[in-house]
């Protein structure tokens, strides 16, 4: 597969007919992928900078999957004595049950997992809006609309934490997936996710098309390409 042009093939996990049990197994393995690839670090770093001098915040995570990012944020905030009001929204109705099942009772009260469209939460008063490994699932039009929503609704800032379309990552992910014995859908979709991801020039074009100034495009290890806007 050539990486010169962003892939458009749909990922298998996005198939609405995928059985709930298979979807939950995929989410569990994706949460493990996120752990071994340090997926939370860009988001936590962003929040650390955005929360200087603040002792509470309200955050929306769009496309939360199994909820692993929200759990990391909840634990991170609790260790620092910061009050966190955390909301996750996901279009897939199987995400919320999987996330609730994976969330220990001790941190569950800080997280509100919802099923639905992020656009329905306009005006809900979020300080931060984040997403992790979601942008590459969107069409260009969907991504422009999402960027505009975050720009309008995030009072303190927003972050897109996503993949970088990079040849080394694309070649190496199948080896990692085989070593870790991840679900076959994760192995296939993981490589496709990298092929569907953006490069810096493409992000610059999308931001310009969305009419957004002031956002930073930042590379993070390993093979992460993040877009952040801090007020």
C-alpha positions as CSV (number, residue, x, y, z in Angstrom):
1,X,0.0,0.0,0.0
2,X,1.4,3.4,-1.0
3,X,1.4,6.0,1.7
4,X,1.8,8.9,-0.7
5,X,-2.0,9.5,-0.6
6,X,-4.1,9.0,2.4
7,X,-6.1,5.7,2.3
8,X,-9.9,5.9,2.3
9,X,-10.8,2.2,2.9
10,X,-13.2,1.8,5.8
11,X,-11.8,0.0,8.9
12,X,-13.5,-3.2,10.0
13,X,-14.2,-1.9,13.5
14,X,-16.4,0.8,12.1
15,X,-18.7,-1.8,10.6
16,X,-22.1,-1.3,12.4
17,X,-22.9,-5.0,11.9
18,X,-19.8,-6.1,13.9
19,X,-21.1,-8.2,16.9
20,X,-20.9,-6.5,20.3
21,X,-18.7,-9.2,21.7
22,X,-16.2,-8.8,18.8
23,X,-16.3,-5.0,19.1
24,X,-15.6,-5.3,22.9
25,X,-12.6,-7.6,22.2
26,X,-11.2,-5.2,19.7
27,X,-11.6,-2.2,22.1
28,X,-9.8,-4.1,24.8
29,X,-6.8,-4.8,22.6
30,X,-6.8,-1.2,21.3
31,X,-6.6,-0.1,24.9
32,X,-3.5,-2.3,25.2
33,X,-2.1,-0.8,21.9
34,X,-2.6,2.6,23.5
35,X,-0.7,1.6,26.6
36,X,2.3,0.2,24.8
37,X,2.5,3.1,22.4
38,X,2.2,5.8,25.1
39,X,-0.9,7.2,23.6
40,X,-1.9,9.1,26.7
41,X,1.3,11.1,27.0
42,X,0.4,13.9,24.5
43,X,-3.0,14.4,26.0
44,X,-1.8,14.5,29.6
45,X,1.0,16.9,28.6
46,X,-1.5,19.2,26.9
47,X,-3.7,19.2,30.0
48,X,-0.8,19.9,32.3
49,X,0.0,23.0,30.3
50,X,-3.6,24.0,30.0
51,X,-4.4,23.6,33.7
52,X,-1.7,25.7,35.2
53,X,-3.2,27.6,38.1
54,X,-6.5,25.8,37.9
55,X,-7.9,23.3,40.3
56,X,-10.9,22.0,38.3
57,X,-12.0,21.4,34.7
58,X,-14.7,20.0,32.5
59,X,-13.6,17.9,29.6
60,X,-15.2,16.1,26.6
61,X,-13.5,13.1,25.0
62,X,-15.0,12.4,21.5
63,X,-14.9,8.8,20.4
64,X,-13.8,7.3,23.7
65,X,-13.9,3.6,22.7
66,X,-13.2,1.6,25.8
67,X,-12.7,4.7,27.9
68,X,-9.0,4.2,28.6
69,X,-8.0,7.8,27.9
70,X,-10.7,9.1,30.2
71,X,-9.6,6.7,32.9
72,X,-6.0,7.9,32.5
73,X,-7.1,11.5,32.8
74,X,-9.2,10.7,35.9
75,X,-6.3,9.1,37.7
76,X,-3.9,11.8,36.6
77,X,-6.2,14.6,37.9
78,X,-6.9,12.7,41.2
79,X,-3.2,12.4,41.9
80,X,-2.8,16.2,41.6
81,X,-5.9,17.1,43.6
82,X,-7.7,18.5,40.5
83,X,-11.4,18.1,40.3
84,X,-12.3,16.6,36.9
85,X,-15.8,16.5,35.3
86,X,-15.2,14.1,32.5
87,X,-17.7,13.3,29.7
88,X,-17.2,10.9,26.8
89,X,-19.3,10.6,23.7
90,X,-19.2,7.9,21.1
91,X,-21.4,7.1,18.2
92,X,-21.1,3.3,18.6
93,X,-23.8,2.1,21.1
94,X,-21.4,-0.8,22.1
95,X,-18.7,1.6,23.4
96,X,-20.4,2.8,26.5
97,X,-21.2,-0.7,27.9
98,X,-17.6,-1.8,27.2
99,X,-16.1,1.3,28.8
100,X,-18.3,1.0,31.9
101,X,-17.3,-2.6,32.3
102,X,-13.6,-1.7,32.1
103,X,-13.9,1.2,34.6
104,X,-13.2,0.5,38.3
105,X,-15.8,1.8,40.7
106,X,-13.3,4.1,42.3
107,X,-13.0,6.3,39.3
108,X,-16.3,5.6,37.6
109,X,-18.1,8.5,39.4
110,X,-15.8,11.0,37.6
111,X,-16.7,9.8,34.1
112,X,-20.0,10.1,32.2
113,X,-20.0,7.7,29.2
114,X,-22.6,8.7,26.6
115,X,-23.8,7.3,23.3
116,X,-24.5,9.9,20.6
117,X,-23.2,12.7,18.4
118,X,-20.7,15.2,19.8
119,X,-22.6,18.0,18.0
120,X,-25.6,17.5,20.3
121,X,-23.4,18.7,23.2
122,X,-23.0,22.2,21.8
123,X,-23.3,24.7,24.7
124,X,-22.5,22.2,27.4
125,X,-19.7,24.3,28.8
126,X,-16.5,22.3,28.3
127,X,-13.1,23.7,29.2
128,X,-11.3,21.1,27.0
129,X,-12.3,18.9,24.2
130,X,-10.0,16.1,23.2
131,X,-9.9,13.1,20.9
132,X,-7.5,10.2,20.6
133,X,-7.1,8.1,17.4
134,X,-10.4,9.3,16.1
135,X,-9.6,11.9,13.4
136,X,-8.3,9.4,10.9
137,X,-11.7,7.7,11.0
138,X,-13.4,10.8,9.7
139,X,-13.9,12.1,6.1
140,X,-12.3,15.5,5.4
141,X,-15.7,17.2,5.7
142,X,-16.4,15.5,9.0
143,X,-13.0,16.5,10.3
144,X,-13.5,20.2,9.3
145,X,-16.9,20.2,11.1
146,X,-15.3,18.6,14.2
147,X,-12.5,21.2,14.2
148,X,-15.0,24.0,14.0
149,X,-17.0,22.5,16.8
150,X,-14.0,22.3,19.1
151,X,-12.9,25.8,18.2
152,X,-16.3,27.1,19.1
153,X,-17.0,25.0,22.2
154,X,-13.7,24.5,24.1
155,X,-13.2,27.4,26.4
156,X,-9.6,26.6,27.4
157,X,-8.4,24.5,24.5
158,X,-8.7,21.4,22.3
159,X,-6.4,18.6,21.2
160,X,-6.5,16.1,18.4
161,X,-4.2,13.2,19.3
162,X,-3.8,11.0,16.2
163,X,-1.4,9.0,14.2
164,X,1.3,10.1,11.8
165,X,1.2,8.4,8.3
166,X,4.8,7.1,8.4
167,X,6.4,4.3,6.5
168,X,8.3,2.8,9.5
169,X,5.1,2.7,11.6
170,X,3.1,1.2,8.7
171,X,5.7,-1.6,8.2
172,X,6.4,-2.3,11.8
173,X,2.8,-2.5,13.3
174,X,2.1,-6.0,11.9
175,X,5.1,-7.3,13.7
176,X,4.1,-5.7,17.0
177,X,0.5,-7.0,16.6
178,X,1.8,-10.5,15.9
179,X,4.1,-10.4,18.9
180,X,1.3,-9.1,21.2
181,X,-1.3,-11.5,19.7
182,X,-3.8,-8.8,19.2
183,X,-7.2,-9.5,17.7
184,X,-7.0,-10.0,13.9
185,X,-9.2,-6.9,13.4
186,X,-6.8,-4.8,15.4
187,X,-3.9,-6.2,13.4
188,X,-5.6,-5.3,10.1
189,X,-7.2,-2.0,11.2
190,X,-4.0,-0.8,12.9
191,X,-2.0,-0.8,9.7
192,X,-5.0,0.7,7.8
193,X,-5.3,3.4,10.5
194,X,-1.7,4.5,9.8
195,X,-2.5,4.6,6.1
196,X,-5.6,6.7,6.8
197,X,-3.7,9.1,9.1
198,X,-2.5,12.6,8.1
199,X,0.8,14.3,7.4
200,X,1.7,17.8,8.6
201,X,1.0,19.5,5.2
202,X,-2.4,17.8,5.1
203,X,-3.3,19.1,8.6
204,X,-2.2,22.6,7.6
205,X,-4.6,22.5,4.6
206,X,-7.5,21.1,6.7
207,X,-7.1,23.8,9.3
208,X,-7.0,26.5,6.7
209,X,-10.2,25.0,5.1
210,X,-11.8,25.0,8.5
211,X,-10.9,28.6,9.0
212,X,-8.9,28.0,12.2
213,X,-5.8,30.0,13.1
214,X,-3.6,29.5,16.1
215,X,-3.5,25.7,16.2
216,X,-0.1,23.9,16.5
217,X,0.8,20.7,14.7
218,X,3.2,18.8,16.9
219,X,5.0,15.4,16.4
220,X,5.1,13.2,19.5
221,X,6.9,9.9,20.0
222,X,6.2,7.3,18.8
223,X,4.6,8.3,15.4
224,X,2.0,10.6,16.8
225,X,0.9,13.7,15.0
226,X,-1.1,16.0,17.3
227,X,-3.0,19.2,16.6
228,X,-3.6,21.5,19.6
229,X,-5.2,24.8,20.3
230,X,-4.5,26.5,23.6
231,X,-6.4,29.6,24.5
